[in-house]
Each structure stands twice: as C-alpha cells, then as structure tokens.
Amino acid sequence: MPISTLTSKGQITMPQAVRTALGLQAGDKVDFVQVEGGFKVVALKSDVHALKGRFSGRVTKPATIADMNEAVTAEASQRHIRRKS
C-alpha cells in the first residue's frame, strides 16, 4: 500500500501509483470526501460524467427543489445585506 508523509506545511506527495490509478497529472485537483472511518480521495475532472456519485454520502436526506430555491434566496439576501453594510 502506498504511503505518504505529511509535511509541516500540511502537504503530501501523492505516490506515483496513486496518481496513475486516479489518472492525475500536475495541476489536477482532488477532493477529500469524508466516509465512515476516514476519507476517500476523488479526482476532480472537467468531464461531467466524473461527477457521478461525488456527493453521495454527504447528506442524510436529499434536498428538494424547494429546499434549494430557499437556500439560494437566503444566500442572495445575505450577500445583498452584506454589500449594503
């Protein structure tokens, strides 16, 4: 199993075998998704198909369209208030 060491600046070098398995190259981004017992590393690709399952397990109950609309409205209101302050 590939192993990395965390530097004092919070950085790690991802082992070549892991980079190859994830299809990563210099400059690519990764996401750390919390799962039971730790995290999984997800390569962020620009292809929309790569997003499948990216958010699974992050919420206990799916949001409805009404929930999303309410959240967007609330955030827009807060930003408007902050800009006026």
C-alpha positions as CSV (number, residue, x, y, z in Angstrom):
1,M,0.0,0.0,0.0
2,P,1.5,3.4,-1.0
3,I,2.3,5.7,1.9
4,S,2.9,9.5,2.1
5,T,4.3,11.7,4.9
6,L,2.6,14.9,5.9
7,T,4.9,17.9,5.9
8,S,4.9,20.7,8.5
9,K,3.0,22.8,5.9
10,G,0.3,20.2,5.7
11,Q,1.4,18.9,2.3
12,I,1.8,15.4,1.0
13,T,3.3,14.0,-2.2
14,M,0.9,11.6,-3.7
15,P,2.7,8.3,-4.7
16,Q,3.1,7.7,-8.4
17,A,0.9,4.5,-8.2
18,V,-2.0,6.5,-6.8
19,R,-1.6,9.3,-9.3
20,T,-1.6,6.8,-12.1
21,A,-4.6,4.9,-10.7
22,L,-6.6,8.2,-10.4
23,G,-5.4,9.5,-13.8
24,L,-3.9,12.6,-12.2
25,Q,-1.3,14.9,-13.7
26,A,0.4,18.1,-12.3
27,G,-2.2,20.8,-11.7
28,D,-5.2,18.5,-11.3
29,K,-7.4,18.9,-8.3
30,V,-8.6,16.2,-5.8
31,D,-11.4,16.3,-3.3
32,F,-11.3,14.6,0.1
33,V,-14.8,13.1,0.8
34,Q,-15.4,12.1,4.4
35,V,-16.6,8.5,4.7
36,E,-17.1,6.3,7.8
37,G,-13.6,5.7,9.3
38,G,-11.7,8.3,7.2
39,F,-11.7,10.0,3.8
40,K,-11.6,8.9,0.2
41,V,-9.7,10.9,-2.5
42,V,-11.7,11.8,-5.6
43,A,-10.0,13.1,-8.7
44,L,-11.8,16.2,-9.9
45,K,-12.1,16.1,-13.7
46,S,-13.8,18.6,-16.0
47,D,-15.9,15.8,-17.6
48,V,-19.5,15.9,-16.2
49,H,-19.6,12.1,-16.1
50,A,-16.8,12.2,-13.5
51,L,-19.2,13.9,-11.1
52,K,-21.4,10.8,-10.7
53,G,-21.5,9.8,-7.1
54,R,-19.3,12.7,-6.0
55,F,-21.8,14.0,-3.4
56,S,-23.1,10.6,-2.3
57,G,-23.0,10.1,1.5
58,R,-22.5,13.8,2.3
59,V,-26.1,14.3,3.3
60,T,-28.6,12.2,5.2
61,K,-31.6,13.4,3.3
62,P,-31.7,14.6,-0.4
63,A,-32.7,18.3,-0.9
64,T,-35.8,19.1,-2.7
65,I,-36.1,21.8,-5.4
66,A,-38.0,23.9,-2.9
67,D,-35.1,23.5,-0.3
68,M,-32.6,24.5,-3.0
69,N,-34.6,27.6,-4.0
70,E,-34.9,28.6,-0.4
71,A,-31.2,28.2,0.2
72,V,-30.3,30.3,-2.9
73,T,-32.8,33.0,-1.9
74,A,-31.4,33.2,1.7
75,E,-27.8,33.4,0.4
76,A,-28.6,36.1,-2.1
77,S,-30.4,38.1,0.6
78,Q,-27.4,37.8,3.0
79,R,-25.0,38.9,0.2
80,H,-27.2,41.9,-0.6
81,I,-27.3,42.9,3.1
82,R,-23.5,42.5,3.5
83,R,-22.9,44.6,0.4
84,K,-25.0,47.4,1.8
85,S,-23.2,47.3,5.2
